[in-house]
Amino acid sequence: MKIWFITGASRGFGALVTTGALAAGDAVVATARNPKAIIERFGEHPNLLPVALDVTDDKQATAAAKVAIDRFGRIDILLNNAGFGLMGAVEEATVAEVEAVYRTNVFGLLNVTRAVLPFMRRARSGRILNISSIGGYRGAAGFGVYSSTKFAVEGLSEALHDELAPLGIHVTVVEPGYFRTDFLDSSSLSVSGNIIGDYAETVGKVRTIAAGLSHNQPGDPQKLAEALIAFTDTPNPPIRLPLGSDTVAAIEKKHAQDAAILSEWRTVSVSTDFAAD
């Protein structure tokens, strides 16, 4: 039996993974700002431990990890799933909007990871799955600030991967594309109230496309949850797990663009070293 610690477990990917893990016979420490939402969704289950957790509160994260250890004795898998989006041009985003999305998506992930790691290090085992996005691999108009938080998650995950591998702890950053969840709803996506007309042809079009795409995304969230649960049995997990055909296409496109840049600018790029002796 694996012991999961899942943030944002009351809905979206977190809820689906919680359901699947319990069905597989695993135990789940399911966290949410309001643990009543966990009970309402899943009911009573001997392997389910609902815990109140606002990931932006580092003391609450530490307390939640201790509650998990007191109940189950260990944490095998940490799924850093809590997060939300922000739509708007970079210039349109207010200081308060930027700080809010960073507090949850970046500092919240750090709070929970630091709270859980002492127990994983002591056990010399564990897996950390950090939910990023295709937006963490390439930025796009309308999602610049959100993408920057997921770029941070990618960088943190790469560093954690190298730091923790010698200790028997595997880290993977998960990169979903557009999946048919409520991510594009107001419950998961904030929209900057400041609209600048000059961005009508870029960000304005993104707003329109996002409204039409909501609940029509190509990705099946149930299949993602099943893939993540099966993935935890992979003996040598990769540092990145792209999920969704749109993510694969976007990564391939960026690779081609970067290869073209290197080809065109290689001479300039390598010319800035000190001259060889």
DOTI-441364 format. One record per residue (C-alpha): residue in one letter; y, z negated, x negated. Coordinates in steps of 0.5 Angstrom, whole numbers, plus 500, padded with zeros to 3 digits. Layout:
REM residues N
AYZX...
***
This chain:
REM residues 277
M500500500K507502497I513498498W519502500F526500500I530505504T538505505G541508512A534507515S536507522R537515523G537521519F532522513G532515512A529514519L524519519V521517512T521510515T517513521G512517516A511511511L509506516A504511519A501512512G500504512D506503507A511497508V518499509V524494508A529498512T536497511A542499515R549496517N546493523P539491523K539491531A539499530I532498526I529494531E531498537R529505533F522502531G520496535E516490532H511492526P508488521N510492515L517493517L522488515P529490518V535488513A542488514L546492508D553495507V551498501T559498499D558490498D554489492K553481494Q549484500A545489496T543483491A541479497A537484501A533486494K531479494V529478501A525484500I521481494D521474497R517478503F513483499G513481492R515488489I519494491D515501489I520506492L527506492L530511497N538511496N539515503A546512505G552516505F556521509G560527508L568529508M570536510G577538508A581542502V581537496E589537497E588535504A584529503T588523503V587517498A583513503E579518505V577520498E576512497A571511503V566517501Y566514494R565507496T559509500N556515496V557513489F559506488G554504494L548507491L550504484N550497488V543498491T540501484R543495480A540490485V533493485L532495478P531488475F525487479M522494477R523493470R520487470A514490474R515496469S514501475G517504480R520510483I528512485L529517490N537519490I539523496S544528493S545535496I546542495G553540494G551536488Y549542484R555547486G561546490A564550495A571550499G571545505F567540501G570539495V571531495Y564530498S561535493S564531487T561524490K554528489F555531483A556524481V550522484E546528480G549525473L547518474S540520476E540524470A542518466L537513469H532518468D532518461E534510461L528508465A522513463P520509457L520503462G515506467I520508472H521515475V528517478T529524482V535526485V533530492E537536493P537538501G540544504Y542544511F537540515R537540523T540532523D546529525F550530518L555535521D556531527S562526527S557520526S556523519L561527517S569525517V574531517S580530514G586530519N591533515I590541515I594545511G595552514D595556507Y587554507A586557514E582563510T577558506V577551509G579553516K573558516V568553513R570548519T569554524I562555521A560548521A561547528G557553530L551551525S551543527H544542530N542550528Q541548521P535552518G531546515D526542519P528534517Q521532519K518537514L523534509A520527510E513529510A515532503L518526500I512521502A507526499F512527493T511519491D504520489T506526484P504523477N510526473P515527478P521532476I528530475R530534481L527536487P531542491L529542498G530548503S530555502D538555502T538550496V533555492A538561494A544557492I541554485E539561483K545564485K549559480H544560475A546568475Q553566475D553561469A548566465A554572466I559567464L555565458S554573456E561574457W564569454R559567448T563569442V569565445S565559447V561558440S568560436T571553437D566549432F568547425A566553420A559552417D559550409
***
